[in-house]
Amino acid sequence: MSFFESKSRKYLNRTERITDKKSFSSDDELRETEKRLNKRFTDIPWEQEGRMEFDISSKKGEPAHMVFEYDSVIDEKMEDYLRPLRRVPDGPYIVDESRQESVRRIRNVVVTRGEYRFDLSDFAGDDLSVYIRLNPDPYHTTSFYNPESKLIVVNKDVTSPSGLDILFHESAHRLKDMTENPEYYKHLASIRGRSIRRQPIFTAERVALIRDERFADAFALRTLYRLLGESKQFEDLKKWTYGVNLKSYYTQDNHKDVTSRNLLGTLTDRLIHR
């Protein structure tokens, strides 16, 4: 086993110990936490388009003020994501218009508390599209940022703690895409694609994915702490991040590790441990 391979496996072992320590004690605890995190901050309904504005109260300090600007326009990027799917190999395409009914395009999100301000437009530029699904998509349950199409899809209502956490998480991926070495982030996207397709990935590549996700988790938690402070909602989110998210990064069945004894594995090792 190479030096870099050894370092990668040590990192995975540390990650496993963290997930074991932070895991939920029971399924009931997990379900109750998930229920709280999916509860919306407001009862204001989503219209087809408009501006939603409300406060999130805090036990300590001033409340966080939230503003969402949105519409129901579906651009070409989202059309590609929503295009009808084949339910069986080589079978006919099935049109499911209900998949589009709960889609909203987020034009901007501005959240402030005291001197802190999060403005989604700082991450957007001219090429980013951001969409949410008010009802979870039964075909695609995963939220994501696609660095090639510059598309963020949040498969949650972003006026809930869980949805807001995901929005900040995917915004962190966008930030890294804007600031990271382009070739490295392109390589990372390729790894993630092979992982999603259940193709083997190298141990060092798996470490790269986990580190990228943990960066996004840390960004989301820092942002949420500034908005929510020491609250039950924040404690639930922190517990979920370590007890569910991190565990899923580590234990995904589609991560079938192989050794790094070739050029690709060595390249990834050196990029990670540089």
C-alpha positions as CSV (number, residue, x, y, z in Angstrom):
1,M,0.0,0.0,0.0
2,S,1.4,3.4,-1.0
3,F,1.9,6.3,1.4
4,F,-0.9,8.3,-0.1
5,E,-3.2,5.2,-0.1
6,S,-2.4,4.8,3.6
7,K,-3.3,8.4,4.4
8,S,-6.6,8.1,2.5
9,R,-7.6,5.0,4.4
10,K,-6.7,6.6,7.7
11,Y,-9.0,9.5,6.8
12,L,-11.8,7.2,6.0
13,N,-11.3,5.4,9.3
14,R,-11.5,8.7,11.2
15,T,-14.6,9.6,9.3
16,E,-16.2,6.2,10.3
17,R,-15.4,6.9,14.0
18,I,-17.0,10.3,13.8
19,T,-20.2,8.9,12.2
20,D,-20.4,6.1,14.8
21,K,-20.1,8.7,17.6
22,K,-22.6,11.2,16.1
23,S,-25.2,8.7,14.9
24,F,-28.8,8.9,16.1
25,S,-29.6,6.7,19.0
26,S,-32.8,5.4,17.5
27,D,-35.0,5.5,14.4
28,D,-37.6,7.4,16.5
29,E,-35.1,10.1,17.3
30,L,-34.1,10.4,13.7
31,R,-37.8,10.7,12.5
32,E,-38.7,13.3,15.1
33,T,-35.6,15.4,14.2
34,E,-36.5,15.1,10.5
35,K,-40.0,16.2,11.2
36,R,-38.8,19.3,13.0
37,L,-36.3,20.2,10.2
38,N,-39.0,19.9,7.5
39,K,-41.4,22.3,9.3
40,R,-41.5,25.7,7.5
41,F,-40.5,28.9,9.2
42,T,-43.6,30.6,7.9
43,D,-47.2,29.9,6.7
44,I,-46.9,32.3,3.8
45,P,-47.8,30.2,0.7
46,W,-45.7,30.0,-2.5
47,E,-47.5,31.7,-5.4
48,Q,-46.6,31.2,-9.0
49,E,-44.2,34.2,-8.7
50,G,-43.6,36.9,-6.2
51,R,-41.6,38.0,-3.2
52,M,-41.8,36.3,0.2
53,E,-40.5,38.1,3.3
54,F,-40.6,37.1,7.0
55,D,-38.6,37.0,10.2
56,I,-37.1,34.0,12.1
57,S,-37.3,34.8,15.8
58,S,-34.4,34.1,18.1
59,K,-34.2,33.6,21.9
60,K,-31.1,35.7,21.9
61,G,-30.5,38.8,19.9
62,E,-32.5,40.2,17.0
63,P,-34.4,38.0,14.5
64,A,-33.1,36.9,11.1
65,H,-34.9,38.6,8.2
66,M,-35.5,36.5,5.1
67,V,-36.4,37.6,1.6
68,F,-37.1,35.2,-1.3
69,E,-37.7,36.4,-4.9
70,Y,-39.0,33.7,-7.2
71,D,-41.1,32.8,-10.2
72,S,-42.1,29.6,-12.1
73,V,-40.1,30.1,-15.3
74,I,-38.4,26.8,-16.4
75,D,-35.2,27.5,-18.4
76,E,-33.4,25.1,-20.7
77,K,-31.2,23.7,-17.9
78,M,-34.3,22.8,-15.8
79,E,-36.1,21.4,-18.8
80,D,-33.2,18.9,-19.3
81,Y,-33.6,17.9,-15.7
82,L,-37.3,17.6,-15.9
83,R,-37.5,15.8,-19.2
84,P,-39.7,12.7,-19.2
85,L,-38.1,9.5,-18.0
86,R,-38.2,5.9,-19.2
87,R,-39.6,3.8,-16.4
88,V,-38.3,0.6,-18.0
89,P,-35.3,0.1,-20.3
90,D,-36.2,0.9,-23.9
91,G,-39.8,1.6,-22.9
92,P,-41.8,4.7,-23.9
93,Y,-41.2,8.0,-22.2
94,I,-43.8,8.8,-19.6
95,V,-44.8,12.5,-19.4
96,D,-45.4,13.5,-15.8
97,E,-46.6,17.1,-15.7
98,S,-46.9,17.0,-11.9
99,R,-43.1,17.2,-11.7
100,Q,-43.3,20.7,-13.0
101,E,-46.2,22.0,-10.9
102,S,-44.2,22.4,-7.6
103,V,-41.1,23.9,-9.3
104,R,-40.0,27.4,-8.4
105,R,-37.1,29.3,-9.8
106,I,-35.3,31.3,-7.1
107,R,-34.2,34.6,-8.5
108,N,-32.5,35.7,-5.3
109,V,-32.4,35.0,-1.6
110,V,-31.2,37.6,0.9
111,V,-31.0,36.7,4.6
112,T,-29.7,39.2,7.2
113,R,-29.2,39.2,11.0
114,G,-27.5,42.1,12.6
115,E,-24.4,42.9,10.5
116,Y,-24.4,39.5,8.8
117,R,-25.8,39.2,5.3
118,F,-26.1,36.3,2.9
119,D,-27.0,37.2,-0.6
120,L,-27.4,34.4,-3.2
121,S,-26.6,36.8,-6.0
122,D,-23.0,36.9,-4.7
123,F,-22.7,33.3,-5.9
124,A,-24.9,33.4,-9.0
125,G,-23.2,35.5,-11.7
126,D,-24.9,35.4,-15.1
127,D,-24.8,31.7,-15.6
128,L,-26.4,30.1,-12.5
129,S,-29.9,28.8,-12.3
130,V,-31.4,27.9,-8.9
131,Y,-34.6,25.8,-8.6
132,I,-36.5,24.3,-5.7
133,R,-39.1,21.6,-5.5
134,L,-41.9,22.4,-3.0
135,N,-42.8,18.7,-3.0
136,P,-40.0,16.1,-3.1
137,D,-39.4,14.6,-6.6
138,P,-40.1,10.9,-6.5
139,Y,-37.8,10.4,-9.5
140,H,-34.8,12.4,-8.3
141,T,-34.6,12.7,-4.5
142,T,-31.1,14.2,-4.4
143,S,-30.4,17.9,-4.3
144,F,-27.3,19.0,-6.3
145,Y,-25.1,21.6,-7.9
146,N,-24.0,20.7,-11.5
147,P,-20.8,22.5,-12.3
148,E,-21.2,21.9,-16.0
149,S,-24.7,23.2,-16.5
150,K,-24.4,25.7,-13.6
151,L,-27.7,24.4,-12.1
152,I,-28.7,24.1,-8.4
153,V,-31.7,22.0,-7.6
154,V,-33.0,21.8,-4.0
155,N,-35.4,19.0,-3.5
156,K,-36.9,20.7,-0.4
157,D,-38.9,23.7,0.6
158,V,-36.2,26.3,1.3
159,T,-38.4,28.0,3.9
160,S,-37.7,25.1,6.2
161,P,-34.5,24.5,8.2
162,S,-33.7,21.5,6.1
163,G,-34.3,23.2,2.8
164,L,-32.3,26.3,3.8
165,D,-29.4,24.1,4.9
166,I,-29.4,22.4,1.5
167,L,-29.5,25.7,-0.3
168,F,-26.4,27.0,1.7
169,H,-24.7,23.6,1.1
170,E,-25.1,23.7,-2.7
171,S,-24.1,27.4,-2.7
172,A,-20.9,26.3,-1.1
173,H,-20.3,23.9,-4.0
174,R,-20.9,26.8,-6.4
175,L,-18.5,29.0,-4.5
176,K,-15.8,26.3,-4.7
177,D,-16.5,25.9,-8.4
178,M,-15.9,29.7,-8.8
179,T,-12.6,29.7,-6.8
180,E,-11.1,26.2,-7.1
181,N,-8.6,25.1,-9.7
182,P,-11.0,24.5,-12.7
183,E,-9.2,21.3,-13.7
184,Y,-9.4,19.8,-10.2
185,Y,-13.1,20.7,-9.8
186,K,-13.8,19.2,-13.2
187,H,-12.0,16.1,-12.1
188,L,-14.0,16.0,-8.9
189,A,-17.3,16.3,-10.9
190,S,-16.2,13.3,-13.0
191,I,-15.6,11.3,-9.8
192,R,-19.0,12.2,-8.5
193,G,-20.6,11.2,-11.8
194,R,-19.0,7.7,-11.7
195,S,-20.0,7.3,-8.1
196,I,-23.6,8.2,-8.9
197,R,-23.6,5.7,-11.8
198,R,-22.4,3.1,-9.3
199,Q,-19.0,2.7,-11.0
200,P,-15.9,1.9,-9.0
201,I,-14.0,4.8,-7.6
202,F,-10.5,5.0,-6.0
203,T,-10.0,5.3,-2.3
204,A,-8.4,8.7,-2.7
205,E,-11.3,9.8,-4.9
206,R,-13.7,8.8,-2.2
207,V,-11.7,10.9,0.2
208,A,-11.9,13.8,-2.2
209,L,-15.7,13.6,-2.4
210,I,-16.1,13.4,1.4
211,R,-13.8,16.4,1.9
212,D,-15.7,18.4,-0.7
213,E,-19.0,17.6,1.0
214,R,-17.7,18.4,4.4
215,F,-16.5,21.8,3.2
216,A,-20.1,22.5,2.0
217,D,-21.5,21.2,5.3
218,A,-19.2,23.4,7.3
219,F,-20.1,26.5,5.1
220,A,-23.9,25.7,5.6
221,L,-23.5,25.3,9.4
222,R,-21.5,28.5,9.8
223,T,-24.1,30.4,7.8
224,L,-27.0,28.9,9.8
225,Y,-25.4,29.6,13.1
226,R,-25.1,33.3,12.2
227,L,-28.8,33.3,11.4
228,L,-30.3,30.9,14.0
229,G,-27.8,31.2,16.9
230,E,-27.9,28.7,19.7
231,S,-31.3,27.2,19.0
232,K,-33.0,23.9,18.8
233,Q,-33.2,24.2,15.1
234,F,-29.5,24.7,14.8
235,E,-28.7,21.8,17.2
236,D,-31.0,19.6,15.1
237,L,-29.2,20.6,11.9
238,K,-25.8,20.0,13.4
239,K,-26.9,16.6,14.6
240,W,-28.3,15.8,11.1
241,T,-25.1,16.9,9.4
242,Y,-22.9,14.5,11.4
243,G,-25.4,11.7,12.1
244,V,-27.0,11.5,8.6
245,N,-25.1,13.5,6.0
246,L,-21.6,12.5,6.9
247,K,-22.6,8.9,7.4
248,S,-24.2,8.8,4.0
249,Y,-20.9,10.1,2.4
250,Y,-19.0,7.4,4.1
251,T,-21.4,4.4,3.7
252,Q,-22.8,4.8,0.2
253,D,-23.1,1.4,-1.4
254,N,-22.0,2.8,-4.7
255,H,-18.5,3.6,-3.4
256,K,-16.7,0.4,-4.4
257,D,-13.1,1.2,-3.6
258,V,-10.2,0.0,-5.7
259,T,-6.6,0.6,-5.1
260,S,-4.7,3.7,-6.4
261,R,-2.0,1.8,-8.3
262,N,-2.3,3.6,-11.6
263,L,-1.9,7.1,-12.9
264,L,-5.4,8.3,-12.2
265,G,-5.3,7.2,-8.6
266,T,-1.9,8.7,-8.1
267,L,-3.0,12.0,-9.6
268,T,-5.9,12.2,-7.3
269,D,-3.8,11.2,-4.3
270,R,-1.4,14.1,-5.0
271,L,-4.1,16.6,-5.6
272,I,-5.8,15.7,-2.3
273,H,-2.6,15.6,-0.2
274,R,-0.8,18.5,-1.9
